[in-house]
Amino acid sequence: MAHQGRVKARSTSMQNRLDGDSDGERICHSRFDDRTPESAHAFVMQQLTTLREGCILELELGFDPSDVLDELAERGAHAQLQKIARHRWMLLLQPPGGGELLDLCDLEAPLPMERVLAEAAELRPGEALIARTPCFPRPLLAQLDRRELDWEAVEAADASGLVWVGRRG
């Protein structure tokens, strides 16, 4: 359940191939408000089992999930945690086998765009990368289109951007 006003976009080439296929999403969002530690732990682990390789899940949580980070790491998952409000946390979760998330939020423009474009230029057919940018990266998306790369982008719960970029195989 995405929150209201959330910006989400996908390259035309991806949209044409995946139209109507929600399983084709590379960046997913889920929200969980129960603060019971047992149910919260079970929810996070269940989300990990359903997450496809090469995708990322933004979990917006009403509890501090710090206690599950070690278990996620033991399972080979990549997780990044950030407090976004008084009783709200954002957990970015990637399944085992995926590449690390490029966190570019501390860079000033145009460095995040330049870094994503440089990394994307190195992608081989079938490969992908996922980056977190300081804001929704509209100028970057136009550049990715010019380079005929597939992409999906969303505005994250903390107003940063999440971008998946892939080269068709």
C-alpha positions in Angstrom: 0.0 0.0 0.0 1.8 3.1 -1.2 1.2 6.4 0.5 -0.7 9.2 -1.2 1.2 11.5 -3.5 4.0 9.0 -4.1 5.8 9.6 -7.4 6.4 6.5 -9.4 7.6 6.2 -13.0 8.9 3.5 -15.4 10.7 3.7 -18.7 8.4 3.3 -21.8 10.2 0.1 -22.9 9.6 -1.5 -19.5 6.0 -0.2 -19.4 5.3 -1.8 -22.8 6.7 -5.2 -21.8 5.2 -5.3 -18.3 1.9 -3.5 -18.7 -0.5 -4.8 -16.1 2.1 -7.1 -14.6 2.6 -5.9 -11.0 5.1 -8.8 -10.5 7.3 -6.9 -13.0 7.9 -4.1 -10.4 11.6 -3.8 -9.4 10.9 -1.3 -6.5 8.1 -2.4 -4.2 6.6 -0.6 -1.1 4.9 -2.0 1.9 3.7 -0.5 5.2 3.4 -2.2 8.5 2.0 -0.4 11.6 1.7 -3.2 14.2 4.3 -2.6 17.0 4.2 -6.1 18.4 7.8 -7.4 18.2 6.8 -10.9 17.2 4.4 -10.0 14.5 6.8 -7.3 13.2 9.7 -9.7 13.0 7.5 -12.3 11.2 6.3 -9.6 8.8 9.9 -8.5 7.8 11.1 -12.1 7.3 8.0 -13.0 5.3 8.6 -10.0 3.1 12.2 -11.1 2.5 11.0 -14.6 1.3 8.7 -13.1 -1.3 11.2 -10.5 -2.7 12.6 -11.4 -6.1 16.3 -11.2 -6.9 17.3 -7.9 -8.4 14.5 -6.0 -6.7 14.3 -3.8 -3.6 11.5 -3.4 -1.1 10.9 -0.2 0.9 9.3 -1.2 4.1 7.7 1.7 6.0 7.4 0.5 9.6 5.8 1.8 12.8 8.5 0.2 15.0 12.3 0.2 15.2 13.4 -3.0 13.3 17.0 -2.8 14.5 16.7 -6.1 16.2 16.1 -7.9 12.9 19.1 -6.5 11.0 21.5 -9.2 12.3 19.2 -12.0 11.2 18.7 -10.3 7.8 22.5 -10.2 7.4 22.8 -13.8 8.4 20.4 -14.7 5.6 22.5 -12.7 3.1 20.0 -9.9 2.7 21.1 -6.3 2.3 19.3 -4.0 4.6 19.5 -0.2 5.2 17.6 1.4 8.0 16.6 5.0 8.5 14.3 6.8 11.0 12.0 9.0 9.0 9.6 10.4 11.7 9.0 10.1 15.4 7.5 6.6 15.2 8.3 5.7 11.6 11.3 3.9 10.1 12.2 3.0 6.6 13.9 -0.3 5.9 15.3 -0.8 2.4 15.5 -4.5 1.9 17.2 -6.5 -0.9 17.3 -10.3 -1.2 20.5 -12.4 -1.1 22.5 -12.4 -4.3 21.7 -8.8 -5.3 24.2 -6.1 -5.6 24.6 -3.5 -2.9 22.4 -0.4 -2.9 24.3 2.7 -4.2 23.4 5.3 -1.5 24.1 8.7 -3.1 21.9 10.8 -0.8 24.9 12.6 0.7 26.1 13.9 -2.7 25.1 17.3 -4.1 23.7 17.6 -7.6 24.7 16.7 -10.2 27.0 14.1 -8.6 24.2 11.4 -8.0 23.2 11.6 -11.6 26.7 11.4 -12.9 27.5 8.4 -10.6 24.4 6.5 -11.7 25.1 7.2 -15.4 28.8 6.0 -14.9 27.7 2.8 -13.2 24.9 2.2 -15.8 27.4 2.5 -18.6 29.3 -0.5 -17.1 26.2 -2.7 -17.0 26.2 -5.8 -19.2 23.1 -7.2 -20.8 20.8 -8.6 -18.1 22.5 -6.7 -15.3 21.0 -4.0 -13.1 21.8 -1.6 -10.3 19.7 0.1 -7.6 20.5 3.6 -6.3 19.1 5.9 -3.7 19.3 9.6 -4.6 18.7 12.7 -2.5 15.4 13.4 -4.3 13.2 12.0 -7.1 15.7 12.1 -10.1 13.7 13.5 -13.0 16.7 14.7 -15.0 18.4 11.3 -14.6 15.4 9.5 -16.0 15.6 11.4 -19.3 19.3 10.6 -19.6 18.6 6.9 -19.0 16.0 7.0 -21.8 18.5 8.5 -24.2 20.9 5.6 -23.4 18.0 3.1 -24.0 18.2 1.7 -20.5 15.3 0.2 -18.6 14.5 2.1 -15.4 12.0 2.3 -12.6 12.0 5.1 -10.1 9.9 6.0 -7.0 9.9 8.8 -4.5 10.7 7.0 -1.2 8.9 7.6 2.1 11.6 10.1 3.2 11.4 12.1 -0.1 14.6 10.5 -1.5 14.5 8.7 -4.8 14.9 5.0 -5.4 16.0 4.1 -8.9 16.4 0.6 -10.6 18.4 0.7 -13.8 18.9 -2.3 -16.1 20.3 -3.2 -19.5 18.1 -5.4 -21.6 19.5 -8.9 -22.1 
